């Protein structure tokens, strides 16, 4: 499978995984929508703009660059998750 197609397919699947997780959180704690509506709108706006920009980027660069950029973004997000979840252990 071509790299750009594989990245697009993976991103498409991750979108639905995130959607299911968000809906589950809202069903478990429905007041979160009322309490954090501003954060929710900000996340939707940033995700929409980012996806449009990344699609344009992916269509204009070679497949190797798409793979490297995807790997870099996923590595940074994984590192951020580790730091946020284990910051008490890391920073005392």
Gaussian input, Z-matrix of N, CA and C with variables (Angstrom, degrees):
# hf/3-21g

backbone

0 1
 N
 C     1     B1
 C     2     B2     1     A1
 N     3     B3     2     A2     1     D1
 C     4     B4     3     A3     2     D2
 C     5     B5     4     A4     3     D3
 N     6     B6     5     A5     4     D4
 C     7     B7     6     A6     5     D5
 C     8     B8     7     A7     6     D6
 N     9     B9     8     A8     7     D7
 C    10    B10     9     A9     8     D8
 C    11    B11    10    A10     9     D9
 N    12    B12    11    A11    10    D10
 C    13    B13    12    A12    11    D11
 C    14    B14    13    A13    12    D12
 N    15    B15    14    A14    13    D13
 C    16    B16    15    A15    14    D14
 C    17    B17    16    A16    15    D15
 N    18    B18    17    A17    16    D16
 C    19    B19    18    A18    17    D17
 C    20    B20    19    A19    18    D18
 N    21    B21    20    A20    19    D19
 C    22    B22    21    A21    20    D20
 C    23    B23    22    A22    21    D21
 N    24    B24    23    A23    22    D22
 C    25    B25    24    A24    23    D23
 C    26    B26    25    A25    24    D24
 N    27    B27    26    A26    25    D25
 C    28    B28    27    A27    26    D26
 C    29    B29    28    A28    27    D27
 N    30    B30    29    A29    28    D28
 C    31    B31    30    A30    29    D29
 C    32    B32    31    A31    30    D30
 N    33    B33    32    A32    31    D31
 C    34    B34    33    A33    32    D32
 C    35    B35    34    A34    33    D33
 N    36    B36    35    A35    34    D34
 C    37    B37    36    A36    35    D35
 C    38    B38    37    A37    36    D36
 N    39    B39    38    A38    37    D37
 C    40    B40    39    A39    38    D38
 C    41    B41    40    A40    39    D39
 N    42    B42    41    A41    40    D40
 C    43    B43    42    A42    41    D41
 C    44    B44    43    A43    42    D42
 N    45    B45    44    A44    43    D43
 C    46    B46    45    A45    44    D44
 C    47    B47    46    A46    45    D45
 N    48    B48    47    A47    46    D46
 C    49    B49    48    A48    47    D47
 C    50    B50    49    A49    48    D48
 N    51    B51    50    A50    49    D49
 C    52    B52    51    A51    50    D50
 C    53    B53    52    A52    51    D51
 N    54    B54    53    A53    52    D52
 C    55    B55    54    A54    53    D53
 C    56    B56    55    A55    54    D54
 N    57    B57    56    A56    55    D55
 C    58    B58    57    A57    56    D56
 C    59    B59    58    A58    57    D57
 N    60    B60    59    A59    58    D58
 C    61    B61    60    A60    59    D59
 C    62    B62    61    A61    60    D60
 N    63    B63    62    A62    61    D61
 C    64    B64    63    A63    62    D62
 C    65    B65    64    A64    63    D63
 N    66    B66    65    A65    64    D64
 C    67    B67    66    A66    65    D65
 C    68    B68    67    A67    66    D66
 N    69    B69    68    A68    67    D67
 C    70    B70    69    A69    68    D68
 C    71    B71    70    A70    69    D69
 N    72    B72    71    A71    70    D70
 C    73    B73    72    A72    71    D71
 C    74    B74    73    A73    72    D72
 N    75    B75    74    A74    73    D73
 C    76    B76    75    A75    74    D74
 C    77    B77    76    A76    75    D75
 N    78    B78    77    A77    76    D76
 C    79    B79    78    A78    77    D77
 C    80    B80    79    A79    78    D78
 N    81    B81    80    A80    79    D79
 C    82    B82    81    A81    80    D80
 C    83    B83    82    A82    81    D81
 N    84    B84    83    A83    82    D82
 C    85    B85    84    A84    83    D83
 C    86    B86    85    A85    84    D84
 N    87    B87    86    A86    85    D85
 C    88    B88    87    A87    86    D86
 C    89    B89    88    A88    87    D87
 N    90    B90    89    A89    88    D88
 C    91    B91    90    A90    89    D89
 C    92    B92    91    A91    90    D90
 N    93    B93    92    A92    91    D91
 C    94    B94    93    A93    92    D92
 C    95    B95    94    A94    93    D93
 N    96    B96    95    A95    94    D94
 C    97    B97    96    A96    95    D95
 C    98    B98    97    A97    96    D96
 N    99    B99    98    A98    97    D97
 C   100   B100    99    A99    98    D98
 C   101   B101   100   A100    99    D99
 N   102   B102   101   A101   100   D100
 C   103   B103   102   A102   101   D101
 C   104   B104   103   A103   102   D102
 N   105   B105   104   A104   103   D103
 C   106   B106   105   A105   104   D104
 C   107   B107   106   A106   105   D105
 N   108   B108   107   A107   106   D106
 C   109   B109   108   A108   107   D107
 C   110   B110   109   A109   108   D108
 N   111   B111   110   A110   109   D109
 C   112   B112   111   A111   110   D110
 C   113   B113   112   A112   111   D111
 N   114   B114   113   A113   112   D112
 C   115   B115   114   A114   113   D113
 C   116   B116   115   A115   114   D114
 N   117   B117   116   A116   115   D115
 C   118   B118   117   A117   116   D116
 C   119   B119   118   A118   117   D117
 N   120   B120   119   A119   118   D118
 C   121   B121   120   A120   119   D119
 C   122   B122   121   A121   120   D120
 N   123   B123   122   A122   121   D121
 C   124   B124   123   A123   122   D122
 C   125   B125   124   A124   123   D123
 N   126   B126   125   A125   124   D124
 C   127   B127   126   A126   125   D125
 C   128   B128   127   A127   126   D126
 N   129   B129   128   A128   127   D127
 C   130   B130   129   A129   128   D128
 C   131   B131   130   A130   129   D129
 N   132   B132   131   A131   130   D130
 C   133   B133   132   A132   131   D131
 C   134   B134   133   A133   132   D132
 N   135   B135   134   A134   133   D133
 C   136   B136   135   A135   134   D134
 C   137   B137   136   A136   135   D135
 N   138   B138   137   A137   136   D136
 C   139   B139   138   A138   137   D137
 C   140   B140   139   A139   138   D138
 N   141   B141   140   A140   139   D139
 C   142   B142   141   A141   140   D140
 C   143   B143   142   A142   141   D141
 N   144   B144   143   A143   142   D142
 C   145   B145   144   A144   143   D143
 C   146   B146   145   A145   144   D144
 N   147   B147   146   A146   145   D145
 C   148   B148   147   A147   146   D146
 C   149   B149   148   A148   147   D147
 N   150   B150   149   A149   148   D148
 C   151   B151   150   A150   149   D149
 C   152   B152   151   A151   150   D150
 N   153   B153   152   A152   151   D151
 C   154   B154   153   A153   152   D152
 C   155   B155   154   A154   153   D153
 N   156   B156   155   A155   154   D154
 C   157   B157   156   A156   155   D155
 C   158   B158   157   A157   156   D156
 N   159   B159   158   A158   157   D157
 C   160   B160   159   A159   158   D158
 C   161   B161   160   A160   159   D159
 N   162   B162   161   A161   160   D160
 C   163   B163   162   A162   161   D161
 C   164   B164   163   A163   162   D162
 N   165   B165   164   A164   163   D163
 C   166   B166   165   A165   164   D164
 C   167   B167   166   A166   165   D165
 N   168   B168   167   A167   166   D166
 C   169   B169   168   A168   167   D167
 C   170   B170   169   A169   168   D168
 N   171   B171   170   A170   169   D169
 C   172   B172   171   A171   170   D170
 C   173   B173   172   A172   171   D171
 N   174   B174   173   A173   172   D172
 C   175   B175   174   A174   173   D173
 C   176   B176   175   A175   174   D174
 N   177   B177   176   A176   175   D175
 C   178   B178   177   A177   176   D176
 C   179   B179   178   A178   177   D177
 N   180   B180   179   A179   178   D178
 C   181   B181   180   A180   179   D179
 C   182   B182   181   A181   180   D180
 N   183   B183   182   A182   181   D181
 C   184   B184   183   A183   182   D182
 C   185   B185   184   A184   183   D183
 N   186   B186   185   A185   184   D184
 C   187   B187   186   A186   185   D185
 C   188   B188   187   A187   186   D186
 N   189   B189   188   A188   187   D187
 C   190   B190   189   A189   188   D188
 C   191   B191   190   A190   189   D189
 N   192   B192   191   A191   190   D190
 C   193   B193   192   A192   191   D191
 C   194   B194   193   A193   192   D192
 N   195   B195   194   A194   193   D193
 C   196   B196   195   A195   194   D194
 C   197   B197   196   A196   195   D195
 N   198   B198   197   A197   196   D196
 C   199   B199   198   A198   197   D197
 C   200   B200   199   A199   198   D198
 N   201   B201   200   A200   199   D199
 C   202   B202   201   A201   200   D200
 C   203   B203   202   A202   201   D201
 N   204   B204   203   A203   202   D202
 C   205   B205   204   A204   203   D203
 C   206   B206   205   A205   204   D204
 N   207   B207   206   A206   205   D205
 C   208   B208   207   A207   206   D206
 C   209   B209   208   A208   207   D207
 N   210   B210   209   A209   208   D208
 C   211   B211   210   A210   209   D209
 C   212   B212   211   A211   210   D210
 N   213   B213   212   A212   211   D211
 C   214   B214   213   A213   212   D212
 C   215   B215   214   A214   213   D213
 N   216   B216   215   A215   214   D214
 C   217   B217   216   A216   215   D215
 C   218   B218   217   A217   216   D216
 N   219   B219   218   A218   217   D217
 C   220   B220   219   A219   218   D218
 C   221   B221   220   A220   219   D219
 N   222   B222   221   A221   220   D220
 C   223   B223   222   A222   221   D221
 C   224   B224   223   A223   222   D222
 N   225   B225   224   A224   223   D223
 C   226   B226   225   A225   224   D224
 C   227   B227   226   A226   225   D225
 N   228   B228   227   A227   226   D226
 C   229   B229   228   A228   227   D227
 C   230   B230   229   A229   228   D228
 N   231   B231   230   A230   229   D229
 C   232   B232   231   A231   230   D230
 C   233   B233   232   A232   231   D231
 N   234   B234   233   A233   232   D232
 C   235   B235   234   A234   233   D233
 C   236   B236   235   A235   234   D234
 N   237   B237   236   A236   235   D235
 C   238   B238   237   A237   236   D236
 C   239   B239   238   A238   237   D237
 N   240   B240   239   A239   238   D238
 C   241   B241   240   A240   239   D239
 C   242   B242   241   A241   240   D240
 N   243   B243   242   A242   241   D241
 C   244   B244   243   A243   242   D242
 C   245   B245   244   A244   243   D243
 N   246   B246   245   A245   244   D244
 C   247   B247   246   A246   245   D245
 C   248   B248   247   A247   246   D246
 N   249   B249   248   A248   247   D247
 C   250   B250   249   A249   248   D248
 C   251   B251   250   A250   249   D249
 N   252   B252   251   A251   250   D250
 C   253   B253   252   A252   251   D251
 C   254   B254   253   A253   252   D252
 N   255   B255   254   A254   253   D253
 C   256   B256   255   A255   254   D254
 C   257   B257   256   A256   255   D255
 N   258   B258   257   A257   256   D256
 C   259   B259   258   A258   257   D257
 C   260   B260   259   A259   258   D258
 N   261   B261   260   A260   259   D259
 C   262   B262   261   A261   260   D260
 C   263   B263   262   A262   261   D261
 N   264   B264   263   A263   262   D262
 C   265   B265   264   A264   263   D263
 C   266   B266   265   A265   264   D264
 N   267   B267   266   A266   265   D265
 C   268   B268   267   A267   266   D266
 C   269   B269   268   A268   267   D267
 N   270   B270   269   A269   268   D268
 C   271   B271   270   A270   269   D269
 C   272   B272   271   A271   270   D270
 N   273   B273   272   A272   271   D271
 C   274   B274   273   A273   272   D272
 C   275   B275   274   A274   273   D273

   B1=1.4487
   B2=1.5290
   B3=1.2930
   B4=1.4521
   B5=1.5329
   B6=1.3358
   B7=1.4627
   B8=1.5174
   B9=1.3264
   B10=1.4693
   B11=1.5256
   B12=1.3139
   B13=1.4606
   B14=1.5232
   B15=1.3201
   B16=1.4636
   B17=1.5239
   B18=1.3303
   B19=1.4626
   B20=1.5241
   B21=1.3244
   B22=1.4641
   B23=1.5171
   B24=1.3284
   B25=1.4603
   B26=1.5268
   B27=1.3162
   B28=1.4673
   B29=1.5253
   B30=1.3127
   B31=1.4572
   B32=1.5248
   B33=1.3080
   B34=1.4627
   B35=1.5301
   B36=1.3227
   B37=1.4650
   B38=1.5303
   B39=1.3407
   B40=1.4697
   B41=1.5252
   B42=1.3200
   B43=1.4636
   B44=1.5202
   B45=1.3112
   B46=1.4546
   B47=1.5235
   B48=1.3141
   B49=1.4653
   B50=1.5264
   B51=1.3268
   B52=1.4620
   B53=1.5238
   B54=1.3263
   B55=1.4608
   B56=1.5270
   B57=1.3239
   B58=1.4594
   B59=1.5205
   B60=1.3272
   B61=1.4683
   B62=1.5283
   B63=1.3191
   B64=1.4640
   B65=1.5242
   B66=1.3101
   B67=1.4622
   B68=1.5282
   B69=1.3253
   B70=1.4663
   B71=1.5247
   B72=1.3303
   B73=1.4676
   B74=1.5190
   B75=1.3053
   B76=1.4637
   B77=1.5232
   B78=1.3367
   B79=1.4665
   B80=1.5248
   B81=1.3351
   B82=1.4620
   B83=1.5226
   B84=1.3217
   B85=1.4648
   B86=1.5321
   B87=1.3523
   B88=1.4643
   B89=1.5307
   B90=1.3118
   B91=1.4635
   B92=1.5253
   B93=1.3319
   B94=1.4631
   B95=1.5203
   B96=1.3353
   B97=1.4658
   B98=1.5231
   B99=1.3282
   B100=1.4633
   B101=1.5270
   B102=1.3191
   B103=1.4679
   B104=1.5240
   B105=1.2873
   B106=1.4688
   B107=1.5258
   B108=1.3200
   B109=1.4602
   B110=1.5250
   B111=1.3466
   B112=1.4633
   B113=1.5319
   B114=1.3194
   B115=1.4684
   B116=1.5288
   B117=1.3261
   B118=1.4592
   B119=1.5324
   B120=1.3190
   B121=1.4677
   B122=1.5298
   B123=1.3323
   B124=1.4678
   B125=1.5255
   B126=1.3262
   B127=1.4711
   B128=1.5233
   B129=1.3259
   B130=1.4654
   B131=1.5225
   B132=1.3306
   B133=1.4683
   B134=1.5268
   B135=1.3273
   B136=1.4660
   B137=1.5306
   B138=1.3159
   B139=1.4671
   B140=1.5298
   B141=1.3249
   B142=1.4639
   B143=1.5258
   B144=1.3228
   B145=1.4687
   B146=1.5297
   B147=1.3308
   B148=1.4707
   B149=1.5256
   B150=1.3165
   B151=1.4665
   B152=1.5219
   B153=1.3323
   B154=1.4648
   B155=1.5269
   B156=1.3332
   B157=1.4638
   B158=1.5241
   B159=1.3227
   B160=1.4636
   B161=1.5292
   B162=1.3274
   B163=1.4675
   B164=1.5287
   B165=1.3197
   B166=1.4760
   B167=1.5306
   B168=1.3318
   B169=1.4675
   B170=1.5256
   B171=1.3326
   B172=1.4621
   B173=1.5279
   B174=1.3107
   B175=1.4705
   B176=1.5171
   B177=1.3310
   B178=1.4642
   B179=1.5294
   B180=1.3125
   B181=1.4626
   B182=1.5296
   B183=1.3408
   B184=1.4794
   B185=1.5351
   B186=1.3123
   B187=1.4628
   B188=1.5305
   B189=1.3203
   B190=1.4701
   B191=1.5219
   B192=1.3149
   B193=1.4628
   B194=1.5238
   B195=1.3281
   B196=1.4724
   B197=1.5304
   B198=1.3208
   B199=1.4678
   B200=1.5171
   B201=1.3287
   B202=1.4705
   B203=1.5287
   B204=1.3206
   B205=1.4664
   B206=1.5237
   B207=1.3230
   B208=1.4649
   B209=1.5258
   B210=1.3094
   B211=1.4649
   B212=1.5157
   B213=1.3335
   B214=1.4703
   B215=1.5231
   B216=1.3282
   B217=1.4718
   B218=1.5234
   B219=1.3298
   B220=1.4701
   B221=1.5281
   B222=1.3263
   B223=1.4702
   B224=1.5280
   B225=1.3295
   B226=1.4699
   B227=1.5298
   B228=1.3223
   B229=1.4688
   B230=1.5287
   B231=1.3205
   B232=1.4647
   B233=1.5145
   B234=1.3294
   B235=1.4644
   B236=1.5154
   B237=1.3374
   B238=1.4677
   B239=1.5234
   B240=1.3265
   B241=1.4678
   B242=1.5211
   B243=1.3178
   B244=1.4680
   B245=1.5257
   B246=1.3185
   B247=1.4709
   B248=1.5269
   B249=1.3276
   B250=1.4656
   B251=1.5212
   B252=1.3370
   B253=1.4634
   B254=1.5224
   B255=1.3312
   B256=1.4574
   B257=1.5221
   B258=1.3238
   B259=1.4674
   B260=1.5188
   B261=1.3319
   B262=1.4669
   B263=1.5245
   B264=1.3211
   B265=1.4688
   B266=1.5354
   B267=1.3247
   B268=1.4507
   B269=1.5302
   B270=1.3222
   B271=1.4647
   B272=1.5300
   B273=1.3196
   B274=1.4697
   B275=1.4165
   A1=108.52
   A2=116.79
   A3=121.52
   A4=109.64
   A5=116.51
   A6=121.97
   A7=112.71
   A8=117.75
   A9=120.03
   A10=111.16
   A11=117.18
   A12=121.00
   A13=110.63
   A14=116.62
   A15=120.63
   A16=111.15
   A17=117.26
   A18=120.92
   A19=110.12
   A20=117.00
   A21=120.95
   A22=112.18
   A23=116.61
   A24=120.85
   A25=110.82
   A26=116.88
   A27=120.75
   A28=110.95
   A29=116.84
   A30=120.74
   A31=110.55
   A32=116.96
   A33=121.63
   A34=110.51
   A35=116.76
   A36=121.28
   A37=110.68
   A38=116.99
   A39=120.22
   A40=111.64
   A41=116.83
   A42=120.27
   A43=110.30
   A44=117.91
   A45=120.26
   A46=112.29
   A47=117.18
   A48=120.16
   A49=110.11
   A50=116.84
   A51=121.02
   A52=111.02
   A53=117.26
   A54=120.58
   A55=110.98
   A56=116.86
   A57=121.03
   A58=110.45
   A59=117.42
   A60=120.93
   A61=110.92
   A62=117.20
   A63=120.72
   A64=111.19
   A65=116.59
   A66=120.32
   A67=110.19
   A68=117.47
   A69=120.62
   A70=111.16
   A71=116.67
   A72=119.89
   A73=111.25
   A74=116.99
   A75=120.29
   A76=110.80
   A77=117.91
   A78=120.44
   A79=111.78
   A80=117.25
   A81=120.83
   A82=111.16
   A83=116.79
   A84=121.91
   A85=108.66
   A86=117.51
   A87=120.41
   A88=114.73
   A89=118.59
   A90=119.84
   A91=112.38
   A92=116.78
   A93=119.71
   A94=111.22
   A95=116.94
   A96=120.33
   A97=110.04
   A98=116.61
   A99=120.17
   A100=111.64
   A101=116.61
   A102=120.54
   A103=112.48
   A104=117.39
   A105=122.08
   A106=112.38
   A107=118.25
   A108=120.76
   A109=111.62
   A110=117.22
   A111=119.56
   A112=111.49
   A113=116.15
   A114=120.57
   A115=109.93
   A116=116.19
   A117=120.54
   A118=111.00
   A119=117.22
   A120=121.08
   A121=110.31
   A122=116.73
   A123=120.40
   A124=110.87
   A125=117.32
   A126=121.13
   A127=111.37
   A128=116.98
   A129=120.74
   A130=110.19
   A131=116.61
   A132=120.66
   A133=111.58
   A134=116.67
   A135=120.60
   A136=110.55
   A137=117.54
   A138=120.55
   A139=111.32
   A140=116.96
   A141=120.46
   A142=111.09
   A143=116.71
   A144=120.52
   A145=110.29
   A146=116.59
   A147=120.25
   A148=111.82
   A149=117.16
   A150=119.56
   A151=111.17
   A152=117.25
   A153=119.50
   A154=111.41
   A155=116.55
   A156=120.31
   A157=111.80
   A158=116.54
   A159=118.79
   A160=111.59
   A161=117.97
   A162=120.43
   A163=110.28
   A164=116.55
   A165=119.51
   A166=110.64
   A167=115.48
   A168=120.70
   A169=110.23
   A170=116.24
   A171=120.75
   A172=112.35
   A173=117.05
   A174=120.07
   A175=113.35
   A176=117.82
   A177=120.94
   A178=114.18
   A179=118.44
   A180=120.29
   A181=109.90
   A182=116.73
   A183=120.06
   A184=112.06
   A185=115.87
   A186=122.04
   A187=111.52
   A188=117.69
   A189=120.58
   A190=110.96
   A191=118.01
   A192=121.87
   A193=110.66
   A194=116.75
   A195=120.56
   A196=109.67
   A197=116.48
   A198=120.51
   A199=112.38
   A200=116.20
   A201=119.86
   A202=111.64
   A203=116.63
   A204=120.15
   A205=110.83
   A206=116.99
   A207=120.53
   A208=110.49
   A209=116.93
   A210=120.64
   A211=112.49
   A212=116.67
   A213=120.64
   A214=110.95
   A215=116.73
   A216=120.30
   A217=110.71
   A218=117.35
   A219=120.29
   A220=111.62
   A221=117.36
   A222=120.71
   A223=110.82
   A224=116.73
   A225=120.45
   A226=110.60
   A227=117.54
   A228=120.11
   A229=111.17
   A230=117.11
   A231=119.97
   A232=111.91
   A233=116.96
   A234=120.77
   A235=112.12
   A236=116.32
   A237=119.95
   A238=110.84
   A239=117.30
   A240=120.04
   A241=111.23
   A242=117.01
   A243=120.29
   A244=111.16
   A245=116.30
   A246=120.12
   A247=110.20
   A248=117.79
   A249=120.27
   A250=112.27
   A251=117.19
   A252=120.15
   A253=113.44
   A254=117.62
   A255=120.92
   A256=112.47
   A257=117.82
   A258=120.73
   A259=112.21
   A260=118.61
   A261=119.91
   A262=111.00
   A263=116.71
   A264=120.78
   A265=109.91
   A266=115.64
   A267=120.49
   A268=112.60
   A269=115.85
   A270=119.66
   A271=113.87
   A272=116.44
   A273=120.42
   A274=114.83
   D1=139.45
   D2=178.78
   D3=-64.27
   D4=144.23
   D5=-175.66
   D6=-58.52
   D7=-44.35
   D8=-179.31
   D9=-63.17
   D10=-38.36
   D11=177.61
   D12=-66.27
   D13=-41.20
   D14=179.61
   D15=-64.69
   D16=-43.33
   D17=178.93
   D18=-64.12
   D19=-43.61
   D20=178.62
   D21=-62.08
   D22=-42.25
   D23=178.70
   D24=-64.52
   D25=-44.29
   D26=179.11
   D27=-62.55
   D28=-42.03
   D29=179.06
   D30=-64.79
   D31=-40.60
   D32=178.14
   D33=-60.67
   D34=-44.23
   D35=179.05
   D36=-65.82
   D37=-41.32
   D38=178.83
   D39=-64.05
   D40=-32.17
   D41=177.98
   D42=-61.79
   D43=-45.89
   D44=179.86
   D45=-70.99
   D46=-33.03
   D47=175.02
   D48=-62.60
   D49=-45.28
   D50=178.66
   D51=-65.63
   D52=-38.41
   D53=178.82
   D54=-63.00
   D55=-44.25
   D56=178.58
   D57=-63.03
   D58=-41.24
   D59=178.18
   D60=-63.77
   D61=-42.71
   D62=179.67
   D63=-63.92
   D64=-44.86
   D65=178.96
   D66=-63.05
   D67=-39.97
   D68=178.17
   D69=-61.74
   D70=-44.11
   D71=178.35
   D72=-62.81
   D73=-40.40
   D74=179.66
   D75=-67.50
   D76=-38.49
   D77=178.42
   D78=-68.16
   D79=-35.44
   D80=178.79
   D81=-72.64
   D82=-40.17
   D83=-176.92
   D84=-134.41
   D85=77.16
   D86=-172.85
   D87=-63.49
   D88=-24.20
   D89=-179.01
   D90=-70.31
   D91=-11.50
   D92=178.85
   D93=-61.18
   D94=-31.17
   D95=179.18
   D96=-65.04
   D97=-40.07
   D98=-179.94
   D99=-75.46
   D100=-35.70
   D101=-177.76
   D102=-75.91
   D103=-36.75
   D104=-173.13
   D105=-120.78
   D106=33.28
   D107=-176.64
   D108=-62.25
   D109=-34.77
   D110=-179.08
   D111=-66.87
   D112=-38.73
   D113=177.52
   D114=-67.56
   D115=-39.46
   D116=179.62
   D117=-62.95
   D118=-44.86
   D119=179.00
   D120=-63.84
   D121=-41.46
   D122=178.31
   D123=-61.88
   D124=-44.41
   D125=179.58
   D126=-63.15
   D127=-41.09
   D128=178.95
   D129=-63.64
   D130=-44.36
   D131=-179.18
   D132=-64.54
   D133=-46.46
   D134=-179.15
   D135=-64.98
   D136=-42.09
   D137=179.67
   D138=-64.45
   D139=-39.71
   D140=179.98
   D141=-65.85
   D142=-49.35
   D143=-179.90
   D144=-62.81
   D145=-43.58
   D146=-179.84
   D147=-62.34
   D148=-40.63
   D149=-179.30
   D150=-67.28
   D151=-38.50
   D152=178.11
   D153=-66.25
   D154=-42.63
   D155=178.91
   D156=-66.66
   D157=-41.49
   D158=-179.09
   D159=-68.79
   D160=-31.93
   D161=176.60
   D162=-66.11
   D163=-41.79
   D164=176.82
   D165=-63.62
   D166=-42.96
   D167=178.37
   D168=-59.22
   D169=-48.05
   D170=-176.61
   D171=-63.42
   D172=-31.70
   D173=-179.73
   D174=-78.39
   D175=-15.81
   D176=-175.21
   D177=-105.01
   D178=-10.63
   D179=-175.47
   D180=-115.98
   D181=162.98
   D182=177.84
   D183=-65.00
   D184=159.93
   D185=-178.05
   D186=-59.47
   D187=-38.11
   D188=179.89
   D189=-61.39
   D190=-39.91
   D191=178.90
   D192=-65.84
   D193=-38.92
   D194=177.15
   D195=-61.67
   D196=-44.58
   D197=179.12
   D198=-62.94
   D199=-43.81
   D200=179.12
   D201=-65.98
   D202=-42.13
   D203=179.38
   D204=-64.99
   D205=-42.24
   D206=178.21
   D207=-62.95
   D208=-44.45
   D209=177.64
   D210=-61.54
   D211=-40.94
   D212=179.29
   D213=-64.86
   D214=-45.16
   D215=-179.53
   D216=-63.48
   D217=-44.87
   D218=-179.90
   D219=-65.75
   D220=-36.44
   D221=177.20
   D222=-65.63
   D223=-43.96
   D224=178.86
   D225=-64.41
   D226=-43.40
   D227=178.62
   D228=-64.49
   D229=-40.64
   D230=177.40
   D231=-63.64
   D232=-42.68
   D233=176.74
   D234=-62.65
   D235=-41.33
   D236=178.32
   D237=-63.58
   D238=-40.48
   D239=178.07
   D240=-63.33
   D241=-42.18
   D242=178.37
   D243=-62.43
   D244=-46.01
   D245=-179.16
   D246=-63.66
   D247=-44.50
   D248=-178.45
   D249=-66.72
   D250=-37.34
   D251=-178.29
   D252=-79.88
   D253=-27.42
   D254=-175.62
   D255=-120.56
   D256=25.48
   D257=-176.95
   D258=-65.01
   D259=-31.61
   D260=178.76
   D261=-66.75
   D262=-34.81
   D263=178.19
   D264=-74.86
   D265=-41.43
   D266=-176.05
   D267=-71.66
   D268=-40.80
   D269=-172.54
   D270=-112.29
   D271=10.32
   D272=174.68
   D273=77.41

